[in-house]
Amino acid sequence: MTHLRHPEAAAPETKALSQAEEFDNLNRLVAEYRSENDDRRAAADPLQAEKLARMDRAIDLCMDRIRTLETKGRRPALGFGEEGVSLAALEHKGAFESYLRSGETQALQRLEIKSTTSMTAPDGGYLLPMLTEESVLARIAGLSPIRSIASVQAVSGSGLRKAVTPTGAQSGWTGDAAPGNAVQASAFVALDFPTGELFTQPAATQAMLDDVAVDIEGWISSEIVRVFAAAETTAFVNGNGTNKPKGFLTYPTLAQASWSWNNLGFVTTGAAGAFAASNPSDSLVDLAHALKAVYRQNGTFVMNRKTQGAIRKLKDTTGNFIWQPPSMAGARSTLLNFPVVEAEDMPDIAANSLSVAFGDFQRGYVVVDRIGIRTMRDPFSTKPFVIFYTTKRVGGGVQDFDAIKLLRFSV
């Protein structure tokens, strides 16, 4: 039996590991975990179960460190460099920073008079400079698992209305089609994706605002990224669609055998709140093949950390583990050779839970961003702190009900 020292009992590291060293460490941890898993005794052994759980946590922590290193490596700058940036953009940056630090608005108002682009939000406050907004959205995408695999549509209005054909895209050869064979209006349905207002209220002291060494714009942008990424991810999975995105798990579901439009199809594991005792990985294969080939080639599994931990133990009929760790920087762990996205808002395994999703989320789910992130400076409400009431409008929902399938832990 292979033994792994408890990670909390290990000697403290004197320096952070490089990305290559972390990958070596991950491969070692996975190999030891699999050896221990293969050596499980038939009778339930609570000590061995606890040891496997500790090893599972060690793998998760290692993968978290790898993701952190990757995020730092590809994080776009929130500031502006001198090269390749227009004078207007630099002036906007300076004027916006003056507003953040002191509340002075004259510079922003002068720029707005000269520019064709509005810098004032309709209901008060000022919009972040465009390049700063782009950087914020890019960083949110790096932290928001569903946004990273969904399609993203920017709009200038209150939402998105999209026409779709539930029976599939209509096509034909013009030489073979008479005018009477044109697609009828009844073949289309309209889907509405309204945006809801997401807000955060970072606070700063006046001393912090007066300190020229503090990057105020970078600070407020980092606060926006952290809070907005967590809130919108929850909504993309479980949102009820009222003043927020509609999460894909909140749509009606039907067994895949009787699937119809406006529902998400599901397959079952064959056991309540668990994988089947015999050939447990078969249900994941069934889930992958419930998706049409045109969607499956871009398929991604979505689940939370606990579910991924349970799946790490499963093998296919030839005795090979179906879950594999990421093999290189920027890669994801894979399941049945499809990438796995970890979303903590997915439910834990329980009776009748929909704990695993698989689909082409690029075609199946749309994120709608209204252009413009607004910040309103408020030095009065919580003296002596200055509050920056910051809002962003975002929506989302399923746009192709045939592109996402679910795994239900039931008979």
C-alpha positions in Angstrom: 0.0 0.0 0.0 1.4 3.4 -0.9 1.5 5.9 1.9 1.2 9.7 1.5 2.2 12.0 4.3 -0.6 14.2 5.6 -0.2 17.6 3.8 -0.7 19.5 7.0 2.1 17.5 8.6 4.6 18.2 5.8 7.6 20.4 6.4 6.8 24.0 5.5 8.1 25.0 2.1 10.7 27.7 2.0 9.7 29.0 -1.4 6.8 28.8 -3.8 7.0 26.1 -6.4 7.2 26.9 -10.1 4.5 25.8 -12.5 6.6 22.9 -13.8 7.3 21.7 -10.2 3.6 21.9 -9.3 2.7 19.7 -12.3 5.3 17.2 -11.2 3.8 17.3 -7.7 0.3 16.8 -9.2 1.3 13.8 -11.2 2.9 12.2 -8.1 -0.1 12.9 -5.9 -2.5 11.4 -8.5 -0.3 8.3 -8.9 -0.3 7.7 -5.1 -4.0 8.4 -4.9 -4.7 5.8 -7.6 -2.4 3.3 -6.0 -4.2 3.7 -2.6 -7.6 3.6 -4.4 -6.7 0.3 -6.1 -5.6 -1.1 -2.8 -9.0 -0.5 -1.1 -10.2 -3.5 0.9 -13.6 -4.9 0.2 -14.9 -4.2 3.7 -15.4 -0.5 4.5 -12.4 0.9 6.3 -13.0 4.3 7.8 -9.2 5.0 8.2 -8.6 4.3 4.6 -11.6 6.4 3.5 -10.2 9.3 5.6 -6.8 8.8 4.0 -8.2 8.9 0.5 -10.2 12.1 1.5 -6.9 13.7 2.6 -5.2 12.7 -0.6 -8.2 14.1 -2.6 -7.8 17.4 -0.8 -4.1 17.5 -1.5 -4.8 17.0 -5.2 -7.4 19.8 -5.2 -5.0 22.2 -3.4 -2.2 21.4 -6.0 -4.6 22.1 -8.8 -5.7 25.4 -7.2 -2.1 26.5 -7.0 -1.6 25.6 -10.7 -4.7 27.6 -11.6 -3.5 30.6 -9.6 -0.1 30.6 -11.3 -1.9 30.3 -14.7 -4.2 33.2 -13.9 -1.4 35.4 -12.8 0.5 34.6 -16.0 -2.3 35.6 -18.3 -3.9 38.4 -16.3 -4.3 41.5 -18.4 -3.0 44.8 -17.0 -5.6 47.0 -15.5 -3.6 50.2 -16.1 -2.6 51.9 -19.3 0.8 51.8 -21.0 2.0 54.8 -23.0 2.5 52.9 -26.2 -0.5 52.2 -28.4 -2.9 54.2 -26.2 -4.6 57.3 -27.6 -4.2 60.7 -26.0 -8.0 60.7 -25.4 -7.7 57.4 -23.5 -4.9 58.8 -21.3 -6.9 61.9 -20.6 -10.0 59.8 -19.7 -7.9 57.8 -17.3 -6.5 60.9 -15.6 -9.9 62.5 -15.3 -11.5 59.3 -14.0 -8.7 58.9 -11.4 -9.4 62.5 -10.2 -13.0 61.7 -9.8 -12.2 58.6 -7.7 -9.7 60.4 -5.5 -11.5 63.7 -4.9 -14.9 63.6 -6.5 -13.8 66.3 -9.1 -16.0 66.0 -12.2 -15.1 69.0 -14.3 -12.4 67.2 -16.3 -14.7 64.3 -17.1 -17.4 66.7 -18.2 -15.0 68.6 -20.4 -13.9 65.3 -22.1 -17.6 64.3 -22.6 -18.3 67.6 -24.4 -15.4 66.9 -26.8 -16.1 63.2 -27.2 -18.9 61.4 -29.1 -19.0 58.8 -26.3 -20.9 59.3 -23.1 -18.9 59.0 -19.9 -21.9 59.7 -17.6 -24.1 56.8 -16.6 -27.9 57.4 -17.2 -28.8 57.1 -13.5 -25.8 58.8 -12.0 -22.1 58.2 -11.6 -19.5 57.7 -14.3 -18.6 54.9 -16.6 -15.2 53.2 -16.3 -12.8 54.0 -19.1 -13.4 51.6 -22.0 -10.0 50.0 -21.8 -10.4 49.5 -18.0 -13.8 47.9 -18.6 -12.3 45.5 -21.2 -9.6 44.5 -18.7 -12.2 43.9 -16.0 -14.3 41.7 -18.2 -11.3 39.7 -19.3 -10.3 39.1 -15.7 -13.9 38.1 -14.7 -13.9 35.6 -17.6 -10.7 34.1 -16.1 -12.4 33.6 -12.8 -16.0 32.8 -13.9 -16.1 29.1 -15.0 -19.4 29.3 -16.9 -18.5 32.6 -18.6 -15.3 31.0 -19.8 -17.1 28.3 -21.8 -20.4 30.1 -22.8 -20.9 32.5 -25.6 -20.8 36.2 -24.6 -22.9 38.9 -26.3 -22.4 42.6 -25.6 -25.5 44.8 -26.0 -26.2 48.5 -25.6 -29.9 48.1 -24.6 -31.6 46.4 -21.6 -31.3 42.9 -23.0 -31.1 40.5 -25.9 -33.9 39.1 -28.0 -32.8 36.2 -30.2 -34.7 34.2 -32.8 -34.0 30.5 -32.9 -35.4 27.4 -34.7 -36.2 24.6 -32.2 -36.1 22.0 -35.1 -32.6 23.1 -36.1 -31.3 25.5 -38.7 -33.1 25.5 -42.0 -31.1 25.0 -45.1 -31.3 23.9 -48.7 -30.0 24.3 -52.2 -31.4 27.3 -54.0 -31.7 25.6 -57.3 -33.9 22.9 -55.7 -36.1 25.1 -53.7 -39.2 26.9 -55.1 -40.2 30.2 -53.5 -43.0 28.4 -51.7 -40.4 26.3 -49.8 -39.0 29.3 -47.9 -38.8 29.0 -44.1 -42.1 29.9 -42.4 -42.2 32.4 -39.6 -43.8 29.7 -37.4 -40.5 27.8 -37.5 -38.9 30.5 -35.3 -39.3 31.2 -31.6 -38.0 34.3 -29.8 -35.9 34.0 -26.7 -35.5 37.0 -24.4 -32.5 37.5 -22.2 -33.0 40.6 -20.0 -30.1 42.0 -18.0 -30.2 42.5 -14.2 -28.1 44.9 -12.3 -25.2 43.5 -10.3 -23.6 45.8 -7.7 -20.8 46.0 -5.2 -19.7 48.8 -2.8 -16.0 48.8 -2.1 -15.0 51.3 0.5 -11.8 53.3 0.9 -10.4 55.7 3.5 -9.6 59.2 2.6 -6.0 58.6 3.5 -5.8 55.8 1.0 -7.4 58.1 -1.7 -4.9 60.8 -0.9 -1.9 58.5 -1.2 -0.5 59.0 -4.8 1.4 55.7 -4.4 -1.9 53.7 -4.3 -3.3 52.7 -7.7 -6.9 53.6 -7.0 -8.2 52.5 -10.4 -6.4 49.2 -10.1 -7.8 48.7 -6.6 -11.4 49.3 -7.4 -11.1 47.2 -10.6 -9.7 44.3 -8.5 -12.7 44.6 -6.1 -15.1 44.6 -9.0 -13.5 41.5 -10.5 -13.5 39.5 -7.3 -17.1 40.2 -6.3 -18.8 40.2 -9.7 -17.1 36.9 -10.9 -18.4 35.0 -7.8 -21.9 36.5 -8.0 -22.5 36.0 -11.7 -21.2 32.4 -11.6 -23.8 31.5 -9.0 -26.5 33.1 -11.2 -25.4 31.3 -14.4 -25.9 28.0 -12.6 -28.8 28.6 -10.2 -30.2 32.1 -11.0 -34.0 32.4 -11.1 -34.1 34.8 -14.0 -35.7 37.6 -12.0 -33.4 40.7 -12.1 -30.5 38.3 -12.7 -29.4 35.7 -15.2 -31.4 32.4 -15.4 -29.2 29.5 -14.4 -29.2 26.4 -16.6 -30.1 24.2 -13.6 -33.4 26.1 -13.1 -34.9 25.2 -16.4 -37.4 22.3 -16.6 -35.9 18.9 -17.2 -37.1 15.7 -18.9 -35.6 12.2 -19.3 -33.5 12.2 -22.5 -35.7 9.6 -24.0 -38.7 12.0 -24.0 -36.8 15.3 -24.4 -38.5 18.3 -26.0 -37.6 21.9 -26.6 -37.7 24.3 -23.6 -36.4 21.5 -21.4 -33.0 20.1 -20.6 -32.6 16.4 -21.1 -31.1 14.1 -18.4 -29.8 10.6 -18.0 -29.7 8.7 -14.7 -27.0 7.0 -12.8 -29.1 4.0 -11.9 -28.8 4.6 -8.1 -30.4 7.2 -5.8 -27.7 9.7 -4.7 -24.8 7.7 -6.0 -23.3 6.0 -9.1 -24.5 2.5 -9.8 -22.6 -0.2 -7.9 -21.9 -2.1 -11.2 -20.1 -0.3 -14.0 -20.5 3.1 -12.4 -18.8 5.0 -15.2 -21.4 3.8 -17.8 -23.8 6.6 -16.8 -21.1 9.2 -17.7 -20.6 7.6 -21.1 -24.4 7.6 -21.6 -24.4 11.3 -20.7 -21.7 12.1 -23.2 -23.5 10.2 -26.0 -26.9 11.8 -25.1 -25.5 14.8 -26.9 -25.6 14.9 -30.7 -22.2 14.6 -32.4 -22.3 18.2 -33.7 -22.4 19.4 -30.0 -20.3 16.6 -28.5 -17.1 17.6 -30.4 -17.0 20.8 -28.3 -18.4 19.2 -25.1 -17.3 20.1 -21.6 -18.2 18.5 -18.3 -19.3 20.9 -15.5 -19.3 19.8 -11.8 -18.2 20.9 -8.4 -15.1 19.7 -6.5 -16.8 17.0 -4.4 -18.3 15.4 -7.5 -15.0 15.5 -9.3 -13.4 13.8 -6.3 -15.9 11.0 -6.5 -15.4 10.6 -10.2 -11.6 10.3 -9.8 -12.1 6.8 -8.4 -14.0 5.5 -11.4 -12.6 3.3 -14.2 -13.8 2.2 -17.6 -14.5 -1.4 -18.5 -10.8 -1.9 -19.4 -9.6 -0.8 -16.0 -8.4 2.6 -16.9 -9.2 5.7 -14.8 -11.7 7.9 -16.8 -10.5 11.1 -15.1 -7.1 12.6 -16.0 -5.3 15.6 -14.4 -4.2 18.5 -16.7 -1.1 17.6 -18.7 0.3 21.1 -19.3 -0.1 24.8 -18.4 -3.4 26.2 -19.6 -5.0 22.7 -20.0 -8.0 21.4 -18.0 -8.4 18.1 -16.3 -10.3 15.7 -18.5 -13.1 13.1 -18.2 -13.6 10.6 -21.0 -11.1 12.9 -22.9 -13.4 15.9 -22.6 -12.4 18.9 -20.5 -13.8 19.4 -17.0 -14.8 22.8 -15.6 -15.1 23.1 -11.9 -18.1 25.2 -10.7 -18.6 25.2 -7.0 -22.3 26.2 -7.4 -23.1 22.9 -9.0 -24.9 20.7 -6.4 -23.2 17.9 -4.4 -24.2 14.4 -5.1 -27.5 13.6 -3.5 -30.8 11.8 -4.2 -32.2 13.2 -7.5 -29.4 15.8 -7.7 -28.3 17.2 -11.1 -24.7 17.2 -10.1 -23.0 16.8 -13.6 -23.7 18.8 -16.8 -22.2 18.0 -20.2 -22.6 20.1 -23.3 -21.5 22.5 -25.8 -21.9 25.6 -23.6 -20.7 27.9 -26.4 -23.9 27.0 -28.3 -26.1 26.2 -25.3 -25.7 29.1 -22.9 -25.4 32.9 -23.7 -24.1 35.5 -21.3 -25.4 39.0 -22.1 -23.2 42.0 -21.0 -24.7 45.5 -21.3 -21.8 47.8 -22.2 -20.7 50.1 -19.4 -19.6 49.6 -15.8 -20.8 52.5 -13.6 -19.2 53.9 -10.5 -20.8 56.4 -8.2 -18.6 58.1 -5.5 -20.4 58.5 -2.2 -18.4 60.2 0.6 -21.5 60.9 2.8 -23.4 57.7 3.7 -20.7 55.9 5.7 -18.3 58.6 7.0 -15.3 58.6 7.4 -15.2 56.0 4.5 -15.8 56.8 0.9 -18.1 54.2 -0.9 -17.9 53.5 -4.6 -21.3 52.1 -5.6 -20.4 50.1 -8.7 -22.9 48.4 -11.0 -22.8 46.2 -14.1 -25.8 44.8 -16.0 -25.6 41.2 -17.0 -28.0 38.5 -18.1 -27.9 35.0 -19.4 -29.8 31.9 -20.2 -30.1 28.7 -22.3 -30.2 29.5 -26.0 -30.1 25.9 -27.4 -31.9 23.3 -25.3 -30.4 20.5 -27.2 -26.8 21.5 -26.5 -26.7 20.8 -22.7 -27.5 17.5 -21.0 -27.6 16.6 -17.2 -26.8 13.6 -15.1 -29.4 12.9 -12.4 -28.4 10.7 -9.5 -31.4 8.6 -9.4 -32.8 5.2 -10.5 
